Amino acid sequence: MSQNKHEIRLDDFRHRLPLDVRWGDVDVLGHVNNAKYFTYDESSRIAYFEPFGAADPRMWKDYGLILASIGADFIQQVHYPAQLTVGTRVTKIGRSSMNTLSGLFVGDQVMAAVRGVLVWFDYVNQKAMPVPEHIRAAIRAREAVAPEE
């Protein structure tokens, strides 16, 4: 899949989180406030990685992920009421980091794209560490589009 914001398709995401737009998400201009897209991404990103912590009691205590960077492309306005589908996937896995993409959809129509960089992090020693092979394998197995490595 291309990273072009207009070529993001719902079918490229196996992980999907339905979210209702709340009245409080809308700003004075009548559309969802730009900061809310980062909250929608966070909800989906956390849900994406929750199963990894369920399988490993040390995850989120001794090591896990931290967000290093985030950005968004706002493609179309979202108005209240709306039902969003937030698809999240890992697009690239590096030595100690991974890139994520969340597509925010109303129906099949992409409304926004949120891109992040996550770092696999040793919370005890406060430093980056290599992404474990079992995490890499689990991510590769769950993705519809294979992440770059």
C-alpha angles and dihedrals in degrees: 000000000000119000089228105129092227093055097058109124129192089227089066091068123076091174109069130169121192114217131179117224107237125215089244090058090069122089132210090278090064099247134095109287114248093240091060091066089066090052090050089050091048092053092051095041092052091048089050093056099036094092090059091059092046089059095046121045092197093058113103089017106058101009142354138116135325127189112245101172140005136181139163143211112210105209104168134004120258118211132193125291102042140135112222128198111205113200116193128189141162109246099181137016118202131177095285104354141059134199120227133197126198119190115200111208140184101200105320093328115108111226101174142356122217119194125192142176117220125192124210099232139195102221093190096054095028098231141108118268133187117279104254116247093237089057091049091050093048092051092048090050095053100045125096089203115042114241119240114253 
